[in-house]
Amino acid sequence: MRAIQIGHTFVIFRKLPKKIVGTCRRKRDIIELDLSQDQNPAKTFVHEMIHLLNPKWKEGRVLQQEEAVWSQLTEDERYNIFITLFGGQNA
């Protein structure tokens, strides 16, 4: 397990139950990402941040917002999220 802090939010990298690639604990500002699964961790991070910022939203609305945000990001912005998560190191 590895953890980083981004602002007030802690991001924990650890194995999660099967088919869960990310989760958040809203009351503690914690996001957990599972890097062992075949998903884009930067996009999953965006998804979980939307959950933190909009705790009353249902999953469908979060998914719609994730797609809207992700589609508007440039390649450089997406890369910067990745670098923020991994500090320029290979995961």
N, C-alpha and C positions, 0 to 999 in steps of 0.2 A: 504494500500500500504506500502511496505517495500523496502528499497534499501540498497545495499552494494557496496563497491568499491573493485575491484580486479585489481591491477596495475592502469592503466589509464582508465579502463573500469568500468562503473557503471552498476550494475545489479538491475533492478527494478522488483519487484514481484507485479503484479496487474492483474485484470481481463481484458482479451482481447476479441475482438469480437469472436463470435462462430467459432469453428474449427481452430482458430489460437492459437497455444500453445507457440509461441515465435516469437520475431521480433527484429530487430536491427536498430539503427539509426547510420549509418556509420560515418557521419560527426561529431557526438558528442560522439562516443564511448559509446553508451548506448545499453544494451540488456534488453529486457523486457520478462519476463516469466510468464505464467499463470499457477499457481499451482492448480487451480480448475478443470483443465481438466485431463483426465486419460492418462498422458504421463510421461515419465521419464524425470524429469527436468535436470538431469546431462547430458543426451544425447542431449536434446534440447539446453542446454548451449553450448555444443561442436559444434552443428550445427550452432548456431548463431555466435560463434567465427570464424568459417570458413567463414561465410559471411563477417565479419569484416575484416579478413585478405585477402580475395579475392573478393573485391567488384564488379569485372566485371564478375564473374562466374554466370552462370545461375543456377536455382534451381536444375536441374538434376545433374549437376556436383557437387554441394554442397552436395547433398544427397549421391552420390557415395563416396565422400571424408569422409563424416560423418561415413558411414558404415565401410570404411577402417580404419579410426582412432579408432572408437569404438571397432572394432573386435580385434585390436592389444593391447588394454588396458587390464591390469590385473585387477582382482577384487579389489585389493588394490588401484590401480590408479583410478578406477571408484569410489570407496568409498571416496578417497581423494577429488575428484571433488565435490561430494555430501557434504562432510564436509566443504569444502571451501565455498560452496553456503549457507549452513545452520548453520555453526559454531557449529556442534554437537547437535543442537536442532531439535526437531521434527517440521516439517513444518506444 
